[in-house]
Amino acid sequence: MTGSVPPSPPPSGAPDGRKDLTLLPAGEPPQQLRADAARNRTRLLEAASRLLVERGAANLTMEAVASAAGVGKGTVFRRFGDRTGLLLALLDHREQQLQAAFLSGPPPLGPGAPAAQRLHAFGPAVIRHEHDHHELILATRADPLRTYGVPAYGLRVAHIAMLLREAGVAGDTEVLAHTLLGCLDTALVHHLGVERGMPPDRLEAAWHDLVTRLGAER
């Protein structure tokens, strides 16, 4: 999920491939600016998180965040660029937790298990993540193409492509990674789970079946 990159290798920026979404104003000493910007950004995100719980993502505005944080509206725009940037920043923290689980967490999702097992574990983990945060994720979809440019998506593609290669799956692993991620898309998971009433177990079973058909046996 709480920045734009090619799908593989993982995007540049932070060590895990995420890019800081903070927009830094010019004309201040870098060290002091980073500290001040970090404090302001944290305060703004805390205010936005409270409003998100109270009002929902659809009613979260830059003006409301500025008022709740006790700052001018321009400060919020400088930090996040626009409303979608703010929502992406909120989503980043949730996404970091998922990334930590599949990059360095315990197996089978994290390192230490065979690639095929990790690939099978990845789908259910993302399905649960998308379900838990679907409102916030869908609210960031104002620009459909932006979905594919954020570092979190690029990192997921790179991770799945790596596991496919390590599991010995034939074919264009990068395209296959995009295809697999399409099955985990938030809007699709929400539609199948809420509109069609499919239980999570059914969606997870479909993921395992698809991965197995590609040749990644558990």
C-alpha positions as CSV (number, residue, x, y, z in Angstrom):
1,M,0.0,0.0,0.0
2,T,0.9,4.6,3.0
3,G,5.9,7.4,-5.0
4,S,7.2,5.9,-9.9
5,V,9.4,3.0,-10.8
6,P,10.0,0.3,-13.4
7,P,8.8,-3.0,-12.2
8,S,12.2,-4.7,-12.1
9,P,14.6,-4.2,-10.5
10,P,13.1,-2.7,-7.3
11,P,12.8,1.0,-7.5
12,S,15.5,3.3,-6.2
13,G,15.1,5.4,-3.1
14,A,14.8,3.8,0.3
15,P,16.7,0.5,0.8
16,D,13.5,-1.6,0.3
17,G,12.7,0.2,-2.9
18,R,10.2,2.8,-1.6
19,K,10.6,6.4,-2.5
20,D,9.8,9.1,0.1
21,L,6.6,10.9,-0.8
22,T,7.5,14.0,1.1
23,L,7.7,17.1,-1.0
24,L,10.5,19.3,0.4
25,P,10.3,23.1,0.1
26,A,13.5,24.8,-1.2
27,G,15.7,27.3,0.6
28,E,16.3,25.7,4.0
29,P,19.4,23.9,5.2
30,P,19.0,20.2,4.2
31,Q,19.7,18.7,7.7
32,Q,17.3,21.0,9.5
33,L,14.8,20.7,6.6
34,R,14.8,16.9,6.9
35,A,14.1,17.0,10.6
36,D,11.4,19.7,10.4
37,A,9.8,18.1,7.4
38,A,9.8,14.7,9.1
39,R,8.1,16.1,12.2
40,N,5.5,18.0,10.2
41,R,4.8,15.0,8.0
42,T,4.3,12.8,11.0
43,R,1.9,15.4,12.6
44,L,0.0,15.7,9.3
45,L,-0.3,11.9,8.9
46,E,-1.5,11.4,12.4
47,A,-4.2,14.0,11.9
48,A,-5.1,12.4,8.5
49,S,-5.3,8.9,10.2
50,R,-7.7,10.2,12.8
51,L,-9.9,11.8,10.1
52,L,-9.7,8.6,8.1
53,V,-11.2,6.6,11.0
54,E,-13.8,9.2,11.7
55,R,-14.9,10.1,8.2
56,G,-13.7,7.5,5.8
57,A,-11.3,7.9,2.8
58,A,-14.0,9.4,0.6
59,N,-14.5,12.4,2.9
60,L,-10.8,13.0,3.7
61,T,-9.8,16.4,2.3
62,M,-6.6,18.4,2.3
63,E,-8.4,21.3,4.0
64,A,-9.7,19.0,6.8
65,V,-6.2,17.6,7.5
66,A,-4.7,21.1,7.6
67,S,-7.4,22.2,10.1
68,A,-7.0,19.1,12.3
69,A,-3.2,19.5,12.3
70,G,-3.4,23.3,13.0
71,V,-1.4,24.3,9.9
72,G,-2.2,26.1,6.6
73,K,-3.6,24.2,3.7
74,G,-0.5,25.1,1.7
75,T,1.7,23.1,4.1
76,V,-0.3,19.9,3.4
77,F,0.0,20.5,-0.4
78,R,3.8,21.1,-0.1
79,R,4.2,17.9,1.9
80,F,2.1,15.6,-0.3
81,G,1.4,17.3,-3.6
82,D,-2.2,16.5,-3.8
83,R,-4.9,14.4,-2.2
84,T,-3.8,11.2,-3.9
85,G,-0.3,11.8,-2.6
86,L,-1.7,12.2,1.0
87,L,-3.6,8.9,0.6
88,L,-0.6,7.1,-0.7
89,A,1.4,8.4,2.3
90,L,-1.2,7.0,4.6
91,L,-1.1,3.7,2.8
92,D,2.7,3.6,2.9
93,H,2.8,2.6,6.6
94,R,0.4,-0.3,5.9
95,E,2.4,-1.3,2.9
96,Q,5.7,-1.3,4.8
97,Q,4.3,-3.9,7.2
98,L,3.4,-6.2,4.3
99,Q,6.8,-5.6,2.7
100,A,8.6,-6.4,5.9
101,A,6.7,-9.7,6.1
102,F,7.6,-10.9,2.6
103,L,11.1,-9.5,2.5
104,S,12.4,-10.3,5.9
105,G,9.6,-12.0,7.9
106,P,9.3,-15.7,8.9
107,P,8.8,-18.4,6.3
108,P,6.9,-19.4,4.3
109,L,6.1,-15.8,3.3
110,G,9.6,-14.6,4.2
111,P,13.1,-15.9,3.4
112,G,13.9,-19.5,4.5
113,A,11.3,-21.4,2.5
114,P,11.5,-22.7,-1.1
115,A,10.6,-20.1,-3.7
116,A,7.4,-22.0,-4.7
117,Q,6.2,-22.0,-1.1
118,R,6.9,-18.3,-0.7
119,L,5.0,-17.7,-3.9
120,H,2.0,-19.6,-2.7
121,A,2.1,-17.7,0.6
122,F,2.3,-14.3,-1.1
123,G,-1.2,-14.4,-2.6
124,P,-3.2,-15.0,0.6
125,A,-1.1,-12.3,2.4
126,V,-1.9,-9.7,-0.3
127,I,-5.5,-10.7,-0.4
128,R,-5.9,-10.1,3.3
129,H,-3.9,-6.9,3.1
130,E,-6.1,-5.6,0.2
131,H,-9.2,-6.6,2.0
132,D,-8.2,-4.8,5.3
133,H,-7.3,-1.6,3.5
134,H,-9.5,-1.6,0.4
135,E,-11.2,1.7,1.1
136,L,-7.9,3.6,1.4
137,I,-6.4,1.7,-1.6
138,L,-9.4,2.4,-3.8
139,A,-9.3,6.0,-2.9
140,T,-5.8,6.4,-4.4
141,R,-7.1,5.2,-7.8
142,A,-8.1,8.6,-9.1
143,D,-5.4,8.1,-11.8
144,P,-5.5,4.4,-12.9
145,L,-2.0,4.6,-14.4
146,R,-0.5,5.9,-11.1
147,T,-1.3,2.5,-9.6
148,Y,1.5,0.9,-11.7
149,G,4.0,3.7,-11.0
150,V,4.1,3.6,-7.2
151,P,7.2,1.9,-5.7
152,A,5.0,-0.6,-3.8
153,Y,3.7,-2.1,-7.0
154,G,7.2,-2.2,-8.6
155,L,8.5,-4.0,-5.5
156,R,5.7,-6.6,-5.7
157,V,6.4,-7.3,-9.4
158,A,10.1,-7.7,-8.8
159,H,9.5,-10.0,-5.8
160,I,7.1,-12.3,-7.7
161,A,9.3,-12.4,-10.8
162,M,12.2,-13.4,-8.6
163,L,10.2,-16.2,-7.0
164,L,9.0,-17.4,-10.3
165,R,12.5,-17.6,-11.6
166,E,13.8,-19.3,-8.5
167,A,10.9,-21.8,-8.7
168,G,11.9,-22.7,-12.2
169,V,8.7,-21.3,-13.9
170,A,9.2,-21.0,-17.7
171,G,8.2,-18.0,-19.7
172,D,8.4,-14.2,-19.3
173,T,8.5,-14.0,-15.5
174,E,8.0,-10.2,-15.5
175,V,4.8,-10.4,-17.6
176,L,3.7,-13.3,-15.5
177,A,4.3,-11.3,-12.3
178,H,2.1,-8.5,-13.6
179,T,-0.6,-11.1,-14.6
180,L,-0.5,-12.7,-11.1
181,L,-0.8,-9.3,-9.4
182,G,-3.8,-8.6,-11.5
183,C,-5.6,-11.4,-9.8
184,L,-4.9,-9.7,-6.4
185,D,-6.0,-6.3,-7.5
186,T,-7.9,-4.5,-4.8
187,A,-10.9,-3.6,-6.9
188,L,-11.2,-7.2,-8.1
189,V,-10.8,-8.7,-4.6
190,H,-13.4,-6.3,-3.2
191,H,-15.8,-7.1,-6.1
192,L,-15.5,-10.9,-5.7
193,G,-15.6,-10.8,-1.9
194,V,-18.3,-8.2,-1.3
195,E,-20.4,-8.0,-4.5
196,R,-20.1,-11.7,-5.4
197,G,-19.9,-13.0,-1.8
198,M,-16.9,-15.2,-2.4
199,P,-15.2,-16.1,0.9
200,P,-11.4,-15.4,1.3
201,D,-10.7,-19.2,1.3
202,R,-12.1,-19.5,-2.3
203,L,-9.9,-16.6,-3.5
204,E,-6.8,-18.0,-1.8
205,A,-7.5,-21.5,-3.3
206,A,-7.8,-19.9,-6.8
207,W,-4.4,-18.3,-6.2
208,H,-2.8,-21.6,-5.3
209,D,-4.3,-23.3,-8.3
210,L,-3.0,-20.6,-10.7
211,V,0.5,-20.7,-9.2
212,T,0.5,-24.5,-9.4
213,R,-0.6,-24.4,-13.0
214,L,2.4,-22.2,-13.8
215,G,4.6,-25.0,-12.5
216,A,5.4,-23.8,-9.0
217,E,4.5,-26.8,-6.9
218,R,4.3,-26.4,-3.1
